[in-house]
Amino acid sequence: MSTEPGRWSYGRIVTVTVVVLVLVAVVLGVAGSRQPPRVRAAQLDAAYATENAGGQLVLAPNQPTRAGTLRVTTRPAVKASARRHDGEVVVTFASALHYDTTYDVTVGPVTGRYTGARGSLHYRFRTPSPTVFTLIRSGKLDDGKPDRIVQVEGSVERTVFSDDVILEYADGGRSLIASTYDHGVNKLVRVDDDGRVHRPYRLDTAGGQPVSGLRADPRTGLFGYITPPPWQRDGAPLRA
């Protein structure tokens, strides 16, 4: 059985294919060995960084890097520092970032530990739009509609809590605390940022007077309020 002229055998095709693949792998390996470190993954709590100083951007390079002094530049400009930690680069912002803004962060120089290739780490991110809460008092006794706490984020508006009478509210970070009042009964209600409304907590005050001065700390979630003095009833001090 003879082979037709000009036609390659199956074995020869396989051999050539293997050689080509090996050459491609060698070329890619050489090219990769000359590539400087790049960002493989990044982690940032953008919501926290826009509300607080000290927000951190963690950059994970795609290859181990050598030790050395790091410099950080950002656009728009914001004061920041960088350090290495467990093979990653941690960028700490000295002040809170602006809402609804695109930031370009560059950290360098970084040098591959095994390749010797030198470059910079670049990362771009956008901060979220500001979230604003507002209390809309409708007065159910007047128009039949309850009071509402409305969340506005960018152009999106939604009601996060409603009740016949809402006195005050406070932003506790991952939840809102609302103070309600109905026929001498004070209640505090916690509403999580996922929309879950917890069971109201009743507050017994002197003379059934409403609480005031509701405040909360977004960092810890702790909250407090002011209750009427025990000698006050029906809005007036008691007489001896």
PLY file of the C-alpha trace (Angstrom):
ply
format ascii 1.0
element vertex 240
property float x
property float y
property float z
element edge 239
property int vertex1
property int vertex2
end_header
0.00 0.00 0.00
1.58 3.26 -1.12
1.19 6.83 0.05
-0.04 9.36 -2.52
2.54 11.98 -3.51
2.19 15.33 -1.73
0.01 13.96 1.04
1.37 13.90 4.61
0.95 10.89 6.79
-1.04 11.13 10.03
2.10 10.57 12.11
3.93 13.44 10.41
0.97 15.83 11.01
0.89 14.91 14.69
4.66 15.49 15.01
4.48 18.92 13.39
1.50 19.89 15.55
3.35 18.95 18.73
6.42 20.93 17.67
4.31 24.01 16.93
2.58 23.79 20.31
5.91 23.48 22.08
7.26 26.52 20.27
4.15 28.54 21.15
4.49 27.51 24.80
8.14 28.55 24.83
7.36 31.93 23.27
4.52 32.57 25.73
6.72 31.49 28.61
9.49 33.87 27.62
6.99 36.70 27.13
5.36 35.97 30.49
8.71 35.94 32.27
9.28 39.50 31.13
5.87 40.79 32.28
5.89 43.03 35.38
3.49 42.26 38.24
-0.15 43.13 37.58
-3.30 43.22 39.68
-4.90 39.77 39.86
-7.66 40.68 42.31
-8.72 43.65 44.43
-10.90 44.19 47.49
-12.43 47.46 48.72
-15.40 48.39 50.88
-16.31 51.45 48.80
-19.32 52.32 50.94
-17.13 52.51 54.06
-14.36 54.43 52.26
-16.78 57.17 51.18
-18.02 57.72 54.73
-14.83 57.29 56.75
-11.12 58.06 56.65
-8.88 55.00 56.70
-10.61 52.99 53.99
-8.35 50.26 52.58
-7.87 48.95 49.05
-6.19 45.51 48.98
-4.39 44.60 45.74
-3.29 41.04 45.02
-0.45 40.84 42.41
-0.37 38.00 39.92
3.18 37.07 41.01
5.36 37.41 44.13
7.10 40.78 44.45
10.33 41.96 46.04
10.46 44.19 49.07
10.93 47.92 48.57
9.47 51.35 49.16
6.04 51.86 47.59
4.60 55.14 46.34
0.91 55.77 45.71
-0.68 58.18 43.27
-4.41 58.62 42.77
-6.57 60.50 40.33
-8.45 62.48 41.59
-5.76 63.19 44.16
-6.24 61.90 47.69
-3.55 61.34 50.30
-2.79 57.64 50.65
-0.08 55.22 51.78
0.82 51.67 50.78
2.40 48.69 52.53
2.94 45.00 51.87
1.08 42.36 53.86
1.11 38.60 53.22
2.04 39.03 49.58
-0.61 41.70 48.97
-0.40 45.47 48.75
-2.64 47.43 51.12
-3.48 51.03 50.18
-4.90 53.15 53.01
-6.73 56.39 52.21
-6.10 59.21 54.71
-9.50 60.82 54.14
-12.96 59.81 53.02
-13.43 59.42 49.27
-15.96 61.36 47.22
-19.28 59.81 46.30
-20.06 58.82 42.71
-16.44 59.27 41.57
-14.06 57.13 39.49
-10.63 56.71 41.08
-7.44 55.53 39.36
-4.88 54.17 41.80
-1.24 53.44 40.89
1.22 51.78 43.26
4.88 51.31 42.45
7.50 50.43 41.77
6.84 46.71 42.13
9.36 44.13 40.93
8.73 40.46 40.26
10.66 38.37 42.79
11.64 35.70 40.26
11.36 37.51 36.92
12.99 40.80 37.89
10.43 42.61 35.74
9.56 46.03 37.16
6.36 48.00 36.83
3.35 49.38 38.74
0.03 48.09 39.96
-2.97 49.90 38.48
-6.58 49.67 39.65
-9.69 51.67 38.81
-12.94 51.72 40.80
-16.03 53.88 41.20
-17.53 54.89 44.54
-21.29 54.52 45.07
-23.82 57.32 44.83
-24.76 58.90 48.15
-27.60 57.31 50.07
-29.91 59.83 51.71
-32.73 59.11 54.15
-35.56 61.52 54.77
-38.67 61.46 56.93
-41.89 62.39 55.15
-44.64 63.21 57.62
-48.02 62.82 55.95
-50.21 62.96 59.04
-52.51 59.97 58.77
-55.24 61.73 60.70
-55.28 64.45 58.03
-54.94 62.63 54.72
-55.14 58.94 55.68
-51.51 58.26 54.68
-48.82 57.04 57.11
-45.49 58.73 57.78
-42.62 57.30 55.73
-38.84 57.04 55.88
-37.61 57.22 52.29
-34.20 56.15 51.01
-32.84 58.01 47.98
-29.83 56.52 46.20
-28.95 58.31 42.99
-32.24 58.56 41.11
-33.82 55.57 42.88
-36.25 56.19 45.72
-37.87 53.60 47.99
-39.79 53.54 51.25
-37.88 51.60 53.90
-40.39 52.02 56.75
-43.82 53.50 57.35
-46.03 53.98 60.41
-48.94 56.13 61.50
-46.67 58.47 63.50
-42.88 58.47 63.15
-41.20 60.89 65.53
-37.55 60.50 64.55
-35.06 58.14 62.95
-31.32 57.55 63.21
-28.89 55.89 60.80
-27.12 53.03 62.55
-24.93 52.03 59.60
-26.38 48.68 58.61
-29.80 49.50 59.99
-32.14 52.39 60.77
-33.68 53.02 64.17
-37.15 54.62 64.05
-39.14 56.08 66.95
-42.92 55.72 66.68
-45.71 57.06 68.88
-49.36 56.14 69.09
-51.86 57.02 71.87
-49.18 57.42 74.54
-47.19 54.34 73.46
-43.53 54.80 72.46
-41.87 52.17 70.32
-38.45 51.74 68.74
-38.18 49.79 65.49
-34.99 48.55 63.82
-35.00 48.25 60.01
-32.03 46.42 58.44
-30.52 47.56 55.15
-31.92 44.42 53.49
-35.46 45.60 54.32
-36.06 43.35 57.34
-38.21 45.05 59.99
-37.58 43.77 63.50
-40.24 43.45 66.17
-40.91 46.86 67.79
-39.61 47.49 71.30
-41.99 49.33 73.61
-40.69 52.16 75.81
-42.63 53.09 78.94
-42.15 56.75 79.84
-43.57 59.02 82.54
-47.03 60.15 81.57
-46.70 58.38 78.23
-44.66 61.27 76.87
-42.74 60.73 73.60
-38.98 60.14 73.58
-36.69 62.54 71.73
-33.09 63.07 70.69
-32.75 59.71 68.94
-29.12 59.23 67.86
-27.04 56.34 66.49
-23.38 55.62 65.68
-22.97 54.06 62.19
-19.59 52.58 63.16
-20.79 50.58 66.17
-24.55 50.42 65.59
-25.18 51.70 69.12
-28.06 54.13 69.62
-29.59 56.23 72.40
-32.50 58.54 73.13
-33.84 60.97 75.71
-36.85 60.15 77.87
-39.03 62.76 79.60
-38.11 63.42 83.26
-40.11 61.39 85.79
-41.65 64.50 87.33
-43.20 65.56 84.02
-46.68 64.42 83.01
-48.97 65.49 80.18
-46.34 67.92 78.97
-46.12 69.96 82.21
-44.09 69.61 85.44
-45.88 68.13 88.41
-46.66 70.55 91.24
-46.04 69.67 94.88
0 1
1 2
2 3
3 4
4 5
5 6
6 7
7 8
8 9
9 10
10 11
11 12
12 13
13 14
14 15
15 16
16 17
17 18
18 19
19 20
20 21
21 22
22 23
23 24
24 25
25 26
26 27
27 28
28 29
29 30
30 31
31 32
32 33
33 34
34 35
35 36
36 37
37 38
38 39
39 40
40 41
41 42
42 43
43 44
44 45
45 46
46 47
47 48
48 49
49 50
50 51
51 52
52 53
53 54
54 55
55 56
56 57
57 58
58 59
59 60
60 61
61 62
62 63
63 64
64 65
65 66
66 67
67 68
68 69
69 70
70 71
71 72
72 73
73 74
74 75
75 76
76 77
77 78
78 79
79 80
80 81
81 82
82 83
83 84
84 85
85 86
86 87
87 88
88 89
89 90
90 91
91 92
92 93
93 94
94 95
95 96
96 97
97 98
98 99
99 100
100 101
101 102
102 103
103 104
104 105
105 106
106 107
107 108
108 109
109 110
110 111
111 112
112 113
113 114
114 115
115 116
116 117
117 118
118 119
119 120
120 121
121 122
122 123
123 124
124 125
125 126
126 127
127 128
128 129
129 130
130 131
131 132
132 133
133 134
134 135
135 136
136 137
137 138
138 139
139 140
140 141
141 142
142 143
143 144
144 145
145 146
146 147
147 148
148 149
149 150
150 151
151 152
152 153
153 154
154 155
155 156
156 157
157 158
158 159
159 160
160 161
161 162
162 163
163 164
164 165
165 166
166 167
167 168
168 169
169 170
170 171
171 172
172 173
173 174
174 175
175 176
176 177
177 178
178 179
179 180
180 181
181 182
182 183
183 184
184 185
185 186
186 187
187 188
188 189
189 190
190 191
191 192
192 193
193 194
194 195
195 196
196 197
197 198
198 199
199 200
200 201
201 202
202 203
203 204
204 205
205 206
206 207
207 208
208 209
209 210
210 211
211 212
212 213
213 214
214 215
215 216
216 217
217 218
218 219
219 220
220 221
221 222
222 223
223 224
224 225
225 226
226 227
227 228
228 229
229 230
230 231
231 232
232 233
233 234
234 235
235 236
236 237
237 238
238 239
